[in-house]
Each structure stands twice: as C-alpha cells, then as structure tokens.
Amino acid sequence: MNDATPPHRALTRPEELAAAGLVPVADLPDVARVAEAFRIRLTPAMQAAIDTPSDPVAAQFVPARAELTIRPEELVDPIGDDAHAPVRGLTHRYPDRVILHITKTCDVYCRFCFRRETVGETGPLAEDALAEALDYIAATPAIREVILTGGDPLTLSVRRLGEVLARLSAIAHVDLIRFHSRVPVVAPERITPALCEVLRSARPTVWLVVHTNHAQELAPEARAAIARLAEARVPMLSQSVLLRGVNDSVGALSDLFRALLALRIKPYYLHHCDLAPGTSHFRTTIEEGRALMRALRGHISGTALPTYVLDIPGGFGKVPVSADHFAPGSAPGTWRVTDWRGQQHDYADPPR
C-alpha cells in the first residue's frame, strides 16, 4: 500500500498479504482455501497503487472469500480456447486471426481472470509446441493477424520476444501482430528501451493492447512506461473488464477512458465479465452495462468510448452488447445472443 517505503517484491502467499495489511488475519483460513484453487501474485507497482484494502485496485488482485462460491453456469474455459485449438498453444476462432498462447506466466493474477485455472501452470510455450503452432500459421494463408497472449507475453525476455517476432515475420501472409498485456501498468519496469525497440522495429506491424480497469492503476511509473512505448511509435489500444465494485460507475469509467486517451491509448473493448469460476461477485447484469454505456455516450468524447462486448460462453465468439446481437430471453434476466455466424445462444445474468 502507499507508504514511505515502496515494496520491492511480489506478494504470492496469503500470509504475505496479511503482513502487508491487505487481508485481515481472521480471513486467512478462507483466503488460504482460495489460494489452493487460484494463484496469487501482486507486484510492487500494484501494492504501491493500493490506498486501502477495499479500494478498486485491491479488489482486482487480493483474494476474497467470495471466490469460494462457484456457480453452476461458470466454466473452466469460459471463452472456449480449447474448443478452437487446432494445435497446442493456438486458438483459431475467427478465419483471419489466431491467438498464440506464448506463455502461461503473468506478473499479476487477476481475481476475475477467464484463464485463472490455467495461468501459472507452466512457463513459456515449449519449443516443440511453438514450432507446431508456427507451422500451422504458415500453412494457413487466411491468417493475417497473430495475437500474442497467455499469460502475459511481455513477461518474456526481450531476446525471446525478438526471436518469436522474427519467426512470425518470416510468414509472408501475417501482416499484423497484436500483444495483449498488463505489464505496462502492473510491472512498468519491464518497459525498457530494448523492449520498445523490438516492438517498434518488427516487420509485421505491432499493436499493443493494454489491459487496465481503473484510473488508480495508472501511477506515475505506469504513465512513464506508456509514454516510452508511445515515443517508440508503438500504437496502443486498451481493454478493460466491467467489474462490480471496481469500475461499474460512470465516474470510474469516464476517468479511466479519459486518462487512457491522454496517454495516447484508444479505449478498444469493455468486456462483460466472463463466467470464470468464483467470479460471480464481479459480474454486473447486461442491462447495467448497457445503462453505463448510454450514460457515457455524449458525456465523454466518442474517441474515448470502447465497444462493450460479451464473449459468448463456450467459445462462440465476441459480440457487441447491442440490439443487433441481444434480445430479451423468455425469462427475466435472460438473453438470446446472436453470434457472428448468426447462431443464437442463451445467456443469463447473475442472480441479484
């Protein structure tokens, strides 16, 4: 937490969180049970960004008893990565782009993560699996874009990232590479001049999508790291998750999106919270999310507005939460959702 002596190492155990004043000692038995199922990691940067144990930054990273509640609709693989995996380490959901799960390591473990049961299991993708994934991409000319994620790809060494980018650049039909990362915000010290140069000089154009959910995360060190990327001419977008108790207000979202624009980051997606196990306390209803977007429109610049989206559970893709894709279901709090192929699916809001 904010104090005169900045923290120097990541917290990974319940006892460390209690010693830092982030978890009451009385809650340690429940937090230990949570830790048995879902990993903990809180970087020094995010420790320093926390003002109180109940604030919007702490809520994203400090385990809570509520995570022990697993609802029937929650899924181990809520967005269907495995359902669209032609080879290890690769997800091919849409015709022209793939996700390359280059590592399972993250600098922080978010309490709402849709891959929370697999992140941290292993480190970087094994060489034989990486070669298999690159061979698949090379043999599939329809693939134009490769999205590097995991885990967090920017936890890899600059040397390793350069090697992967060089191998992707050898595939002629790949003309765009996208990184999805928390690192510029949660571990800004990793954004070195060497990393900026690797991203800037890659042959396929590199875009960086920065994940952040609240303006309080954007501490001076994070802002400086983002400035280094912008000065290296790395184009940036943002993605955020709509989280109950964190950013489910017009004030929190407008502050975040305005701050991102000022940092030369275009707000891209606002995700409806996925059906990951133990995350129901974070999920708003669909109508609550729509009401927030209506309230934002006209009150902040159109350039600051992201697209509010739902990843249809089970791997059916991402769709805007709009009248084109959503219709009320047969029961209150239910929806009929039309995916990008025109197929329809049922979705239910969390009980309130």
Summary of the structure (lengths in Angstrom):
residues: 352
radius of gyration: 19.7
end to end distance: 32.0
largest distance: 58.0
contacts: 1143
relative contact order: 0.11
helix: 36%
strand: 20%
